Amino acid sequence: MATTVRVDDALAATLRDIAATEQRPIGQVIADAVAQYQREQFWRAVEESVERLRADPVAWADYQKEVPMLEGGSMDGLEDEEPYFTAEEVEDILAQHPGGTQSG
């Protein structure tokens, strides 16, 4: 089922330009933009949750005690698999999130 959504002329022109450049329907451009927005909102909420956890020293200490018990728990049978991220990607990720640590 199709639904009409009213947008201003500038946004409509932008959507047409993107759709034409990428050779795909405007609806798909909008769907992808909404999906990206939802992903960003999800990760923003995750980051805020971690910051709240870090703000509570007792809860953060408890969490840090639990992490070693969980690390590698799902690695059964994957010992010979290539790492998911390259060393350079890990460095980039850690640079983007200065509070993060790399465990080995």
TAFEN-V633933 format. One record per run of one state. SS is the DSSP state (@ for helix, = for strand, . for the rest). FROM is the first residue (numbers start at 1). TO is the last residue. If there is no record, write none. Layout:
ss | from | to
SS | FROM | TO
SS | FROM | TO
//
This chain:
ss | from | to
. | 1 | 8
@ | 9 | 22
. | 23 | 25
@ | 26 | 55
. | 56 | 56
@ | 57 | 70
. | 71 | 86
@ | 87 | 96
. | 97 | 104
//
